[in-house]
Amino acid sequence: FYVPNAVTFNGDGINDYFHPRFTGVQEIKGWVFDRWGNVCYTYSNLDDKWDGKIKGEVVKQDVYVYKFIFKDLKGKKHEKVGHVTVLK
């Protein structure tokens, strides 16, 4: 399980998506929250990527919290919570 700690969302082709990488995972649910606890993005499968937009607008530079709940190939449930910094 790898989660980047920073993204830019500036359209330059580098770090333009918040896309955690999973190995040996069969099922995932995840969320990205702003500092007030509002859901910015919801993950429902391994290919989901957040483009940094909420209602068509790119989010501002800030720190966002993520939470992922996933099952490994043996069916064991795991939870990962952390933060990602959005830079401009």
PETAFEN-V718678 format. One record per run of one state. SS is the DSSP state (@ for helix, = for strand, . for the rest). FROM is the first residue (numbers start at 1). TO is the last residue. Records with the same first field share a line. If there is no record, write none. Layout:
SS=FROM-TO ; FROM-TO
This chain:
.=1-1 ; 3-5 ; 8-17 ; 19-20 ; 22-24 ; 34-38 ; 44-49 ; 51-52 ; 55-56 ; 59-61 ; 73-76 ; 87-88
==2-2 ; 6-7 ; 18-18 ; 21-21 ; 25-33 ; 39-43 ; 50-50 ; 53-54 ; 57-58 ; 62-72 ; 77-86
